[in-house]
């Protein structure tokens, strides 16, 4: 059995880390699309409920963008650790978990 090609794993981890970080920035950039201004309905109670829901949705959007960025950071950490220590594939998966 030949020696495995670890450069493929390193390349994939690096590419995924870059992509996750890029997409996290793009996802965060959609914040204003997710939270448009609330139109007045004429009912103050309804307006406050609509605003509260819009704020909740925007907050969830931001948290999801943060999680995407966290996954990019985890992938970068796994890449860097794998590169520095030449750990095995199981070690990479442990770093990702």
Beta strands, then each sheet from edge to edge (+ up, - down):
end
